[in-house]
Amino acid sequence: MRVSNGMASIRQWLLVSGLLAGLVASAIGALMAAERMRPPEVRALELAYLPKGEYIKIAVLGYRQIASDLIWLKAVQYLGEIHQTPEGWLWAYHVMDVVTDIDPQFVAVYQAGGTILGVWAQRVQESILLLEKGVRHNPNEWTLPFFLGYDYFYELHDPVAAAKYFRMASAMPGAPAYLPKLAARMTVEAGDPAAALEFLERLHAQTQDERLQEALVRRIKEVLIERDIRFLEEGVRRYHARYKRWPAGLQELVRKGIVTAIPPEPLGGTYVMGSPEGTVKSTAFTGRLQVHRKP
Amino acid sequence: MWSVVVIALNTFRENLRDKILYNLVFFALLLIGASILLADLTIMEHHRMIADMGLAAINLVGVVIAIFVGIGLVGKEIERRTVYTIMARPIRRTQFILGKYLGLVMTLSVNMAVMMAVFLATLWLYRAPVHGALVQAVSLIFVEVLLVTAMALFFSTFSTSTLSASFTIGLFIVGHLTMDLKGIAEKSQSETVKAVTTAAYYIFPNLEMLNVKGQAAVGVGVPYAYQATASLYGLLYTAALLVGACIIFQRRDF
């Protein structure tokens, strides 16, 4: 009798633990299936439904920093996740605006948001709005006007406004010593690629994010191309002045001893003669940078 | 089976005697009051805000009742020693647990149905559009509430009321954050972090799966297949918690 009782309790135990294991396994299965089925807009636009910061601020009682940390964590996942669309970037801006509404002293958000929107996403206006808000709330953080300077100098082609922000940054505690000189050079030599190169290299050294650094390296290479093109066009002009005709190819400049060598093209293309005659272009990068040209 | 129903009905009656449904007055006043206020305050998106408020209030009221009544289901019976009179009868402990759970589920169903009605009436009153998505959202909220009730009951089978409440609230908060846990797992370089966060993601309930309030308020629904799968997930998790609660309660001495 006792033996059969023992058997029964073991059987019951097996039954119950089997049931539990089955339930847990099917729950996990259902979760995985639901994950796949969850429509993408639910995930991507999750942030789009974020209410305004002024409301959240009240709703989270005293836990503003934690709330802004959590939203920011979510936003960072999102920024890494998508090949962004214009709407996507606008929502990203919205999130960063909300986060900094809740916690206006969250400097990292201004720094990351300002550079990502400006350098990477080409949403300069939003980048400027965010950074200006950062400067208002954090008047001692020199990187914020420094990044604003980038937006004005590089994206908006306004070296005068840029220099204003560099001067502002250089007056703040902790600002690097090279800033005032850089500001001066950028105002005076607005059309000089060398000044732009120096600035971009400084900015590159200031950035930690790998993808931002990549974007900046690309910018640096574009400026290098611009510098090379100017150098080669100068050579072409001298050739024309000497021989009263345009060279058939750039190698002719080297053969005639006008330039010592054709510089390698940093993006992997080559420099060739362009049209109209007398101009030089790169096969890899067709645009010409506006900002570094003298007006 | 019949004893489960009897216990459930008794629990339901007890809840009514505890004046739980009074919260509905509070809910209605909150929703209608807030809507009147908002109508004055905002220029645009007034309808969206009413929908937001309504869904959030239904969710919150449901979860609060689930937690604070759920932890008392078993605990109160033990504290008042009324559990002895029940256990003396030919009722299995499993039946007792299931009956208690179903009783609270009945209370919650009535409660949610009335809240939904008040919500729809408010929307109608302000001529806000009523989408199917709102019904979807509320049905998923109901699944969430079922799950939270099971959590509270599970904890209360082996812990005191105060601790059960803290555990349940903690698990509820974690449940809404596990999506981010998964994001961390995907992005992490370290294999250990990845393994731990992935395991944690599947062990803790993922309540965000049941949360579509945000887009429902602007009239964007989710596919029915998703709604069904997510509900199934919530119900399976609930069932697992109930089985766990039964196992623990079987072994408990009082």
Interface residues (C-beta under 8 A of the other chain):
Chain A: V16 L19 L20 L23 V24 S26 A27 I28 A30 L31 A33 A34 E35 M37 R38 P39 E41 V42 L45 E46 Y49 P51 L70 L73 K74 Q77 G80
Chain B: D52 L177 D180 G183 K187 Y202 N206 M209 V212 G214 Q215 A217 V218 V220 V222 P223 A225 Y226 T229 A230 L232 Y233 L236 Y237 A239 A240 V243 G244 C246 I247
